[in-house]
């Protein structure tokens, strides 16, 4: 039997954690491991990260698994009472009890923080993950459809809506103050969406400073107010590793008082145009499976369903009980 050891994430072993994630996700389409810089930004660079909520597993000294549980104040403040559970295991170390051990440790950690649920994500091909999560008491909470538009097909024309002007801002060029304004618009835009919790500007800023992928905001401005936003993304690192030319529409939304003016469709088409201008031949977008209005808009400009992912949750206490 191999000797298993478990240790928290440290700055000395973070490269090994990134390699575990890379091997775990290697067979998945459009999934990539974070860079060391990205992993550092969203762990040690995040005031809410606690090393005791992270675990690196070694088998006879070789890193084979990694997990963490992240309790986020913004989600607790929004009444969601959950923690994010992340787990990756290299293929030859699955189904030997490591996943169960890490899930138990994460559950104990989250309970000790006074939080009532864990949530996590799985994509269609990950049978090992779905089987493990089912055994450990996770159940599907909601589903995301990934839609794709393949080919450099000409985009429909879209006139800019009355009363707004378009501003394109590369993500990397947004200063801290501008990013804070964008995040305020983002939070106002999505406040009425399912399972949403307001984001912290610092997380957008950390991503700006750590990511190597080109991204661009298309902003609909009414005077000096941001009334709608679209974030387009060239998946540069994934493309370099896989010989693809893929881009994404990562964020698309319009603030509530400005909806039903054609702003969302206009921003969507501008974001898609940016992806094509970068030389991409495939564009992806994710959408909540029950959002029929958004699905209709996306299919009207050439997107078709490609695959699905699921968010799952596990209750750690009786939901009728109050937090101690």
Backbone torsions as a table, in degrees:
resi	resn	phi	psi	omega
1	UNK	NA	134.0	177.5
2	UNK	-67.7	152.0	177.0
3	UNK	-88.5	121.9	-179.7
4	UNK	-101.0	134.6	173.2
5	UNK	-128.6	150.2	-178.1
6	UNK	-128.8	132.8	-179.5
7	UNK	-140.6	156.9	177.4
8	UNK	-76.1	164.7	174.1
9	UNK	-66.0	135.0	174.0
10	UNK	-133.7	167.4	176.9
11	UNK	-67.8	-19.1	178.5
12	UNK	-80.4	-28.7	-177.1
13	UNK	-108.6	8.8	-174.6
14	UNK	-64.8	-32.4	177.0
15	UNK	-65.6	-35.5	177.9
16	UNK	-67.6	-37.2	176.7
17	UNK	-63.1	-44.9	178.6
18	UNK	-59.1	-38.6	179.1
19	UNK	-67.9	-37.7	175.3
20	UNK	-60.3	-45.9	179.8
21	UNK	-62.5	-41.4	-180.0
22	UNK	-61.0	-46.2	-180.0
23	UNK	-67.6	-36.0	-179.7
24	UNK	-66.9	-35.9	-174.8
25	UNK	-97.5	2.6	-170.3
26	UNK	-59.4	-31.9	-176.2
27	UNK	-88.7	1.0	-173.8
28	UNK	-95.4	135.4	175.6
29	UNK	-69.6	142.3	-179.8
30	UNK	46.1	29.3	172.0
31	UNK	-114.9	134.1	176.3
32	UNK	-135.4	157.2	174.8
33	UNK	-74.3	152.0	173.3
34	UNK	-68.0	156.0	169.0
35	UNK	-72.5	167.1	176.4
36	UNK	-59.7	-39.0	-179.8
37	UNK	-64.8	-41.9	178.7
38	UNK	-66.4	-45.0	179.3
39	UNK	-61.3	-40.3	179.0
40	UNK	-64.4	-42.7	-178.5
41	UNK	-62.1	-38.4	-174.3
42	UNK	-96.9	9.4	170.3
43	UNK	-121.9	-84.2	-176.6
44	UNK	-67.1	-21.8	176.4
45	UNK	-85.0	-2.1	-177.2
46	UNK	-106.9	122.9	-177.8
47	UNK	-62.3	-18.1	-177.9
48	UNK	-94.7	-2.8	178.4
49	UNK	-81.7	133.3	176.5
50	UNK	-124.4	119.4	-177.3
51	UNK	-54.3	-30.2	-179.7
52	UNK	-66.9	-13.3	174.4
53	UNK	-97.1	24.8	179.3
54	UNK	-137.0	149.5	-174.3
55	UNK	-146.2	124.8	172.1
56	UNK	-108.4	125.6	-179.0
57	UNK	-103.2	133.0	173.9
58	UNK	-114.1	140.7	174.2
59	UNK	-114.7	112.3	-173.5
60	UNK	50.6	40.2	176.8
61	UNK	89.0	-13.3	-177.3
62	UNK	-91.7	128.0	177.9
63	UNK	-65.2	126.1	-176.9
64	UNK	-129.4	-14.0	-177.7
65	UNK	-156.0	156.5	-179.4
66	UNK	-150.6	141.5	175.8
67	UNK	-150.2	156.5	171.2
68	UNK	-152.2	156.8	173.8
69	UNK	-123.6	124.8	-175.7
70	UNK	-117.7	118.6	175.3
71	UNK	-95.8	121.3	-174.4
72	UNK	-112.9	124.8	-176.7
73	UNK	-61.0	-35.8	-177.4
74	UNK	-63.7	-35.2	178.8
75	UNK	-73.9	-38.7	177.3
76	UNK	-64.3	-41.0	179.4
77	UNK	-63.8	-28.7	178.5
78	UNK	-84.1	2.9	176.6
79	UNK	82.7	16.5	-175.0
80	UNK	-87.4	-19.7	170.6
81	UNK	49.3	49.8	178.2
82	UNK	-141.5	165.0	176.0
83	UNK	-127.5	148.3	-179.6
84	UNK	-87.1	128.2	179.8
85	UNK	-111.6	123.9	-179.8
86	UNK	-118.6	133.7	-176.3
87	UNK	-145.8	131.7	172.9
88	UNK	-139.8	137.9	-180.0
89	UNK	-135.4	133.3	178.6
90	UNK	-65.3	149.4	-170.4
91	UNK	-54.6	-40.0	-174.8
92	UNK	-80.6	2.4	178.3
93	UNK	-114.7	10.2	179.3
94	UNK	-82.7	159.7	175.2
95	UNK	61.6	30.3	174.5
96	UNK	-124.7	15.7	175.2
97	UNK	98.3	-6.8	-178.6
98	UNK	-66.5	-42.4	179.9
99	UNK	-60.6	-41.6	178.7
100	UNK	-63.7	-41.1	179.4
101	UNK	-62.6	-45.4	-178.2
102	UNK	-69.8	-36.8	177.3
103	UNK	-63.9	-40.5	178.4
104	UNK	-64.1	-41.9	179.1
105	UNK	-64.3	-43.5	179.1
106	UNK	-63.2	-42.1	179.4
107	UNK	-60.7	-44.6	179.4
108	UNK	-63.1	-40.5	-179.8
109	UNK	-64.7	-45.7	-177.7
110	UNK	-66.1	-41.7	176.3
111	UNK	-59.1	-43.3	-178.7
112	UNK	-63.9	-23.4	176.9
113	UNK	-86.6	1.0	177.0
114	UNK	78.9	22.0	-177.0
115	UNK	-105.0	143.3	-168.4
116	UNK	-94.9	-12.5	-177.3
117	UNK	-144.1	157.2	166.4
118	UNK	-117.4	143.9	176.1
119	UNK	-126.1	149.5	-179.4
120	UNK	-155.2	170.1	-174.8
121	UNK	-122.5	146.1	174.0
122	UNK	-141.0	146.6	177.9
123	UNK	-110.5	164.1	-169.0
124	UNK	-49.2	-48.7	-172.8
125	UNK	-74.3	-6.8	-171.1
126	UNK	-85.0	71.0	-179.3
127	UNK	-61.0	-41.0	-178.6
128	UNK	-59.7	-40.0	-178.4
129	UNK	-71.3	-45.1	-179.7
130	UNK	-63.3	-39.8	177.8
131	UNK	-63.7	-44.3	179.3
132	UNK	-61.9	-48.6	-177.4
133	UNK	-63.2	-37.8	177.5
134	UNK	-63.0	-45.0	178.4
135	UNK	-61.4	-32.5	-175.5
136	UNK	-90.4	8.7	172.2
137	UNK	92.3	11.1	175.4
138	UNK	-81.0	146.2	176.6
139	UNK	-132.9	150.6	-178.6
140	UNK	-63.9	133.2	177.6
141	UNK	-101.0	-47.0	175.3
142	UNK	-160.5	170.9	-172.2
143	UNK	-128.0	144.8	176.8
144	UNK	-115.0	132.3	172.4
145	UNK	-94.4	134.7	169.6
146	UNK	-99.7	122.3	179.0
147	UNK	-105.3	151.9	-177.7
148	UNK	-134.3	146.1	170.5
149	UNK	-125.9	110.9	-174.8
150	UNK	-100.6	144.4	176.3
151	UNK	94.4	155.9	179.6
152	UNK	-89.6	62.5	-176.6
153	UNK	-82.8	139.2	-179.7
154	UNK	-58.8	137.0	-178.7
155	UNK	-83.4	150.6	173.1
156	UNK	-62.0	153.2	175.6
157	UNK	-75.8	146.4	176.7
158	UNK	-144.6	116.1	176.7
159	UNK	-74.6	143.7	178.5
160	UNK	-67.1	131.3	-177.9
161	UNK	-61.0	149.7	178.5
162	UNK	-58.6	139.1	172.5
163	UNK	86.0	0.8	178.7
164	UNK	-127.8	159.8	172.4
165	UNK	-129.1	152.5	-178.0
166	UNK	-96.3	132.8	172.9
167	UNK	-127.1	125.5	172.9
168	UNK	-98.5	132.2	-179.9
169	UNK	-133.7	111.2	172.3
170	UNK	-56.0	136.8	-177.1
171	UNK	-53.1	-44.6	-175.8
172	UNK	-65.0	-21.9	-177.5
173	UNK	-89.1	-5.2	-178.4
174	UNK	-79.6	119.6	175.1
175	UNK	-73.2	173.1	-175.7
176	UNK	-60.8	-41.5	-178.8
177	UNK	-67.3	-42.8	178.6
178	UNK	-65.5	-39.0	178.9
179	UNK	-64.0	-37.3	177.8
180	UNK	-62.7	-40.3	177.2
181	UNK	-65.5	-38.9	178.3
182	UNK	-64.6	-41.9	179.9
183	UNK	-67.1	-36.9	175.7
184	UNK	-60.4	-42.6	177.8
185	UNK	-66.3	-40.0	177.5
186	UNK	-59.2	-48.1	-178.0
187	UNK	-64.9	-39.7	178.0
188	UNK	-66.7	-37.5	-178.7
189	UNK	-63.5	-42.3	-171.0
190	UNK	-103.8	10.1	-176.0
191	UNK	-60.3	-27.0	-177.7
192	UNK	-99.8	12.0	-179.5
193	UNK	-90.3	151.1	-178.8
194	UNK	-57.5	132.8	171.0
195	UNK	66.1	20.1	-176.1
196	UNK	-87.0	142.3	170.2
197	UNK	-131.1	139.1	-178.7
198	UNK	-56.6	139.3	179.1
199	UNK	-89.8	155.2	176.8
200	UNK	-92.2	133.7	177.4
201	UNK	-53.2	-35.1	-176.9
202	UNK	-60.0	-29.3	-179.5
203	UNK	-72.7	-38.9	175.3
204	UNK	-64.9	-38.3	-179.0
205	UNK	-69.0	-40.9	178.6
206	UNK	-64.4	-40.0	177.9
207	UNK	-64.4	-42.8	177.0
208	UNK	-54.6	-41.9	-173.5
209	UNK	-82.6	-15.8	-175.0
210	UNK	-109.9	-26.3	-174.6
211	UNK	-80.9	144.8	176.4
212	UNK	-99.0	-11.5	-176.7
213	UNK	-73.4	136.4	174.5
214	UNK	-69.5	135.6	177.7
215	UNK	-143.1	155.4	-178.0
216	UNK	-145.1	133.5	171.2
217	UNK	-87.1	131.7	163.9
218	UNK	-102.1	115.6	-174.6
219	UNK	-112.1	130.4	171.5
220	UNK	-92.3	119.3	-175.3
221	UNK	-111.6	132.6	171.2
222	UNK	-114.6	99.2	-168.2
223	UNK	67.0	-123.1	178.0
224	UNK	-101.5	4.1	-178.6
225	UNK	-92.0	134.1	172.3
226	UNK	-81.1	113.5	-176.4
227	UNK	-105.3	-10.9	176.5
228	UNK	-161.8	154.4	-178.0
229	UNK	-149.3	147.9	175.3
230	UNK	-136.2	133.8	176.4
231	UNK	-115.1	117.1	179.6
232	UNK	-105.0	149.7	-167.7
233	UNK	-142.3	126.7	169.5
234	UNK	-93.6	121.1	-176.2
235	UNK	-80.2	65.7	-168.7
236	UNK	-62.3	-47.0	-177.5
237	UNK	-66.0	-42.7	177.2
238	UNK	-62.8	-43.9	-179.0
239	UNK	-61.0	-41.0	179.4
240	UNK	-63.9	-36.7	-178.0
241	UNK	-78.4	-25.6	-170.6
242	UNK	-120.2	1.6	178.7
243	UNK	66.8	30.7	-179.7
244	UNK	-109.3	171.4	175.3
245	UNK	-132.5	73.3	-173.6
246	UNK	-109.6	140.5	171.9
247	UNK	-130.8	170.0	-176.2
248	UNK	-136.1	150.6	160.0
249	UNK	-100.0	107.0	-172.2
250	UNK	-89.5	-35.3	-178.9
251	UNK	-136.5	137.6	173.6
252	UNK	-152.7	122.1	179.0
253	UNK	-169.5	162.0	-179.9
254	UNK	-130.9	137.2	179.5
255	UNK	-62.6	143.5	-170.9
256	UNK	-49.9	-44.3	-176.6
257	UNK	-68.8	-12.2	-173.5
258	UNK	-111.8	12.2	179.3
259	UNK	-77.4	166.4	179.7
260	UNK	63.9	32.0	175.1
261	UNK	-118.3	3.0	-177.8
262	UNK	85.9	8.0	-176.8
263	UNK	-69.7	-41.0	-178.3
264	UNK	-61.4	-46.6	179.8
265	UNK	-64.5	-40.8	179.1
266	UNK	-61.3	-45.5	-179.6
267	UNK	-66.9	-39.6	177.3
268	UNK	-57.0	-48.5	-178.0
269	UNK	-66.3	-34.1	177.2
270	UNK	-69.4	-38.8	176.2
271	UNK	-63.5	-41.9	177.1
272	UNK	-63.8	-38.1	178.1
273	UNK	-62.0	-41.7	178.4
274	UNK	-60.8	-42.9	178.9
275	UNK	-59.3	-45.1	179.2
276	UNK	-65.9	-38.5	178.2
277	UNK	-62.2	-26.9	177.1
278	UNK	-78.3	-1.0	178.8
279	UNK	89.1	11.6	180.0
280	UNK	-77.3	152.1	177.1
281	UNK	-117.1	3.2	-179.7
282	UNK	-143.4	133.6	178.8
283	UNK	-125.6	131.9	178.1
284	UNK	-112.9	155.0	171.9
285	UNK	-149.6	143.9	176.6
286	UNK	-105.0	146.7	-178.9
287	UNK	-149.1	140.6	173.9
288	UNK	-56.7	127.5	-169.8
289	UNK	-58.6	-26.8	-177.5
290	UNK	-94.9	5.0	-179.8
291	UNK	-87.3	79.5	-173.3
292	UNK	-65.6	-32.4	179.6
293	UNK	-64.2	-46.7	179.2
294	UNK	-65.9	-40.7	178.4
295	UNK	-58.6	-41.0	179.4
296	UNK	-63.6	-40.8	179.9
297	UNK	-66.1	-42.5	-177.3
298	UNK	-66.6	-42.2	-179.8
299	UNK	-68.5	-25.9	-179.8
300	UNK	-68.9	-18.9	178.9
301	UNK	-109.6	15.9	170.3
302	UNK	106.9	1.8	177.5
303	UNK	-78.4	145.4	173.0
304	UNK	-131.7	155.3	-179.6
305	UNK	-67.4	134.8	-178.5
306	UNK	-114.3	-49.1	-179.3
307	UNK	-160.9	-177.9	-174.9
308	UNK	-134.4	156.8	166.4
309	UNK	-132.9	161.2	-177.2
310	UNK	-126.8	140.2	165.8
311	UNK	-101.2	132.6	-177.7
312	UNK	-123.3	155.9	178.4
313	UNK	-138.4	155.2	178.1
314	UNK	-129.3	124.9	177.0
315	UNK	-80.1	134.5	-178.6
316	UNK	-105.2	-6.6	176.7
317	UNK	-156.2	165.8	177.5
318	UNK	-61.7	122.3	-176.5
319	UNK	-65.0	-14.0	178.7
320	UNK	-81.8	-11.7	180.0
321	UNK	-87.5	146.5	178.1
322	UNK	-86.6	157.9	177.3
323	UNK	-67.2	135.3	-179.7
324	UNK	-59.4	NA	NA
